[in-house]
Amino acid sequence: MTEDLQDGWRTAEEKARDIAQARALKEQARQGGLCFEAYLPPGLAEWVLAFVERGVFVDPSEAVFVILGEHKDLEPHADLRQEALKRSIQAAIDDPRPGIPLEEVKERMKKRLAEPRPEPAIWQKQPYGDAALEELKALEAFSTNGMQHADFQIGMEFLTATGRWRVTDIGTRTVIAIKLDQTDPRNYNGPPYSIVENVFDEYDFGGCAPVETVG
């Protein structure tokens, strides 16, 4: 969210209070993570729930964790972010639907803000089974420790902010893995594999957490 948008709905006092709270929680969050309440507007909420429905994510919390992790990984790459922005703008320009005058947009927004907001859906956390608890423990470890090259073994599975992976090969300084997000288990047969094998190096190991090790 940009500074201009923030200034449009927060007072200076509220902004200062939020900044102070972020500073006060930073050290504790660095050690133990952060829990917070998140509201998703209807379009975004429907998009996230569709992923959960298809089994891509366990629940909305995991979706937020993974998507924020991907955003964090993308943050240093200004060129990629600029390219994504350019494509979004170009897509809007190429949209064949007629444009809406600014005054009409303002009037619609004013009307929508004045209308009573429907009650949001509430996701109920379910008790975790043993397998899910193991993944949560691994995620907790990954958030503080990460892994070293020597920790990887061919066939083992590990977690990153973008999902679950299986090691297919190990190089002198790198690890090769496939992402376990396929609906057809035959895609995991190999080598050779019918899906892309990704390379992880020492810059990636700190964001990895072991799930299981093949002896």
N, C-alpha and C positions, 0 to 999 in steps of 0.2 A: 504494500500500500504506500502511495507516495505521500510526501509531506503535505502537499496541498489538500489531498483528500482527508488526511487525518485532521488538519486544522478546520475542516468543514464540519466535523461532527464532535470534536472534543474541545473543551475549553482549555486555556493555558494551564489552569490548575489541575485538571484531569490528566493532561499530558505529562505534567511534571510528576504527578503521583504514580503514573504507570512506569515512567522511566526509573523513578526511585525504587519501585518494587522490583523491577528487572535487575537492577544493580544489587539489591539486597538478597535476591534469591540465587544469584549467579554462582556463588561458591558452593552452596548446597546442591544446586542442580548439576554442577560439574561432577559431584561425587555420587549423587543418587538419582539423577534424572529429574524430570518435571512432569507433574500431572496438572492438567487444566481442562476446562470445559470448552468445547468447540461447537459453534452453531454453523451449519451449512445451509445456505439458501436452497430453495427447492431444486433448481437445475443441477447444482453441484451435488446435493444429497442424493438425487436419483441416479446420477452418474456413479457415485461411490457404491451405492447399494447394488447396482447392477454387477459390479466387480465381485462383491461378496456373494451375490446370488449365483454367479458362475464359478465360485470356488477359488478365484484368484487371491482374495484376501479372506482371512478368518473373520474379521469384523471391521467396522469403520476405523477403530483405533489403529489396527495394523496398516490400513490404507493410508492414514495420516502419517504414520511412522515412515513407511516406504516412500511416499511421495515427497515428504519433506527431506528425506535422505537424498533422493534424486535431485531435488532443487539445490541442496547444499553442495552436491558434487558438481553441479552445473555452474554454481556461482562464480568460480574463478575464470570461467571461459566466457568472457564478455562478447567475443565474436559470435559464439553460438547463440547466446541470448539475443544479440542484436539481429541475427538472421531469423530466429524464431519470431521476433517482434515484427520484422519486415514482412514475413510471410503472412502473419495475422492481419496486418494492415492491408496488404495486397489482396488477401481473400475478401476483406470487407469492401475494398474498392471494386473488386470484380463481381460482387454480389449483384445478381440481376434484379433483385427486388427494388422497388422505388424507395428513395431516401425519405426520411422523416424530418420535417423542419425542426429546428432547435426548440422553438417555442412550444411545439406540440410535444416534444420529448419532455420538456420541463413540466408541462401540464399533466402529462401521464404520470410522471414520477411523483408530483405533488399529490395527485389523486390516490396513487397507490400507497403513499406514506400515510395518508389520512384514513385509509381503510383499516378496519380491524384485521390483525394478522392471525391466520389460522394457527392453532396449536401445533408446534413441531412434533414430529414423531420422536420417540425416545427409544434408543437402543438399550436392551437389557443384557448386561454381561452374563454369559453362561459359565458354569463351573468348568474348569479345564480338566481334561483327562491327563494321564501320565505323559503321553507323547507331546501334547501341547505344553505341558509344564517343562519338559526338557528343552523345548525350543525357547521358552521364555527365559529359562536359566542361561541358555547360550546367548540370547540377545543381551541379557544383563552383563554377561562376561565380555561380550564384544564391545559394549559401550564404554568399557573402562580399560580392557587389556589388549584386545586384538590378537592376532596370531603372528607367528614367525614362519619363515620358509620351511624350517625343519618340522613344523607341526602338521604339515599336509602329508597325506598318503593317498595313493591312487585308489579310488573307490569310495573314499570318505565323503561325507556331505557337510556343507557349511552354510552359514547364513551371512548375508550382507544386507544393507539397507534396501536393496532392490529385490531380494528374494532368496530362495534356496538353490544351492548349486551342488554338483557332484564332480569331484576331481577325476579327470580322464588321463592326465599326463603331468609329469613334473620335470621341469628343466633345471639348469644350473642355478638360475636366479628367478625363474618364473613358475607359475602354476597354470595349467590349462583345465578348464571346467565347462560343463554344460549346465544351462539353467533348467531347473526342474519345474517347468510351468506348462508342460505339454498335456493335452487331453488324450493323446494316443501314446500309450506306454512303449510302443514299438520304436518311437523316435529315440528312446534311450538305448537301443541296441547298438553296439559298436565295440571297438572301432572297426571301420569308419562309421561316423555318425551322420544322420540325415539332417541334423540341426547344427547351428553354428557353435563352435567351441571358442570360448573367450579366454583371453590371456590376462592373468593377474600378476602384478609384480610387487616389489617391496613397498611401493607407494599405496598399494591396495590392501596389503596384509593387515594393517591396523584396523581396517573396517570389516574384518572377517571373524566369525565365531564358529567353532566346531559344533557339529550336531552328533555325528557318530564317526567312529574310526574303524576301518577294516584291519583286522589283525593279520 
